Structure formats: C-alpha cells, structure tokens
Amino acid sequence: MTDDQGPPARPVANGRRTGSNSLDETSKKLIELLQADGRSSYAALGKAVGLSEAAVRQRVQRLLESGVMQIVAVTDPLSLGFFRQAMIGVRCEGDLESVADALAGFQEIDYVVITAGSFDLLVEIVCESDDHLLDLLGRIRAVPGVAGTESFVYLKLRKQTYAWGTR
C-alpha cells in the first residue's frame, strides 16, 4: 500500500477554512466513514480505503488540522437536562460581524450564522428551562447592535444529522 498524501492543508482564518478545497476520493471516503462512526479505528478505516493504518492516521490528522472536519461527541440535550432549544432570528443595526462575534461568545449559543433575508443572524440556543431562555433573550437583546429578535422554540426534534457526506 502506498501513502497517498492527499491534498495540502488549506489555510485557516478565524477558525474557518479559506481558499478552494479539492479532496481526493480517499479523503472523501474517510470523512464519510467517520461521519457514520467517529470512533472507527485507523486500522478499520485503512482496510476500507486501501491504505495503511499510519497513512490513514496522517491523512485524518491533516483533515483535522486544515479545518475540513472535526471529530466531536454529539449529545442529546434532553438527556443532559437542557429542556429548551430554540432558533433565534436576530435583526441588527450596524456591524453584523461584531454582533455575531459577541453572540458566539455566549455559552448557551451553539450555532451562529449571518444570513440573507428577514433576519441578519440566526442563532441556535440550548437552555435548561423557559426561565433560562427568557434570561438569555434579555442578554441577547442587550448586545450592542441587536435591534430585535424572534424566537422559534423547538417542540420536537424530528431529524438531526451530521452525515451529509462529501457530495
């Protein structure tokens, strides 16, 4: 087996990848396998893609360092005592980046995107209770540049997946 080095790492700015990315089929397959089971051994991954364990370890490390992927534990918020989840639409005045950065610093906010449409930002929150949500909304509205919010409270999660592959 040869160690195909795969694509060079892409530059990372502010924690995000920059530039173009062209992954070879082996790297794409590794990503898909790890999306299905992030605990797969390097030996099992190597067998699946035809590389040695060492070659897979190096390739996965490059994918991680370049920011192409992360390997994380995904939890069920309800089982951990977080009984209220919501998406909050945020309308802003002024610099969107500074508002987005400020909101990204909140512990309860796990997702922040700048959007086009009726909201400038969308933020996903995970709270322990409705009282916690109410407190958090007050803190969000107090951030300089936040002009208003609209809450979309989650009643039941029907689908959440991180296995969209590498299309």
N, C-alpha and C positions, 0 to 999 in steps of 0.2 A: 504494500500500500504506500502511496506517496502522500506527502503532506501538501496539499494544495493550500497555499497561504490565504486564499480568498482576497476580498477587496481590502485596500488600506483603510485604516480608521478615518472617519470623517471628522473634520474639526468640530468642536463643541463650543457654543457661545451661550452664556447664561443658562447652562444646563440643557441646551437644545442643540440638536444636530444642525449643521449648516451645509450648504452645497448640495450636490446631487449624490444619489446613492444608487449603485447598481450592484446588487447582491447576486452572487452566482447561485446556481440551483442547490448546491450543497448547503450553503448558508441558509437559504430559504427553508430547506427541509429541516435543518436543525432548529430553526425558530419555530416551525410548525410542530415539531416533536416536543419541544419544551413548552409550547403553549398547551399541548394536551397533557403533559406531565412534567412540571418543572423540577421534579425530583429524579428524573431519569439519570442513570449513571453515564459517565463518559464512555464506558465500555459498551453499554447498550446503544447509545447514540452512534458510536463508531460503527457498530455492526449494521445499524440501519442505513448509514450513509456511505459505508465502504471506506472509512478512514480509521487510523489507529486511535486508541484512547488518548494518547498525547496530542495528536493532531486536532482532535475534537476539543480537548481542553484549551489549546491555544486559540482555536477559532472562536469558541464561546467567549473566552476572555476578551478577544478583540471586539466582538459584537457588544459586549457589556461596556467596555471602555469607550467605544465610539458613540454610545448612547442609542444604538439601533434597537436595543432591547434591555429589559430589566427582568430579573427573576425575583418575584415577591410572593409573599403569602397573602392570599385573598381570604378575607374573613366574612362571616355573616354578622352584620351589625346587631341584629336582634338577639343572637345568642350571646353577645358580649354586653348587653344592657343598653344598647343605643336604639331606643324605640321610635325615634322620629327622624326620618330622612326627607329631604326636600331639595328641589332645584329652585334657586332664587334668580329671577331675572333682575338685572341691575341697570338702571339708566344713569348715565354720568354726565357731568359738566366738566369741561377741561380735559386734562391729560388722562386718557384711558389707561395707559401703561402704569402710571403711578397708582391709580385706584386698584388695578389688577394686582400689582405687587403688594399693596397694603392688605388686600383681601387674602392673597395667597399665604400671608403670614398667620392667619387665624388657624388655630389648631383644629377647629371643627369643620373647616372647609377643605375638602379633598380634591376639588376639581375647579379650575378657573379657566374660562376661555373668553377671548374677545370675539364678539360676533358682529354680523351684519344683520340688520332687521330692527324689530321694535325694541330690543334690548341691546345695550352696549356690551354687557358681560353676562355670562351665565356662571353661577357657582353652585356646586353641589355640597350639601351640608349633611352631617351626621350628628344628631343630638341625643341626649339621654331622655328628654321629655319635651312636652309642649312648652313648659316654662323655660326650659333651656333654649328652645327655638325662639321664643319671644325675646329673651335676653340677647341672643345672637343677632336677631334682626335689628334691635336697637343699636348694637355695636356696629353693624354693617352700615346702617343709615347715618351713623356719626362719623364715618370716614370722610375726610375732605374730598369733594368731587362727586360723591354719591347724591344724585338728585331724587331717586326714588327706587323702590323695589316692588316686585310682585312675587308671591310665593306659590309654588306648585308642590303641595305636600304629597308624598308618596303614600298611597293606601295599601298597595300590594305590589310586590315585585314579581313580574311575570317572566322576564328574561334578563340576564346579565351575563355576558360572555366576554372573554378576552382572547378567544381563539379564532380570530378572523383571518388567520393565515398571512401570507405574504403577497397574495394576488399580484 
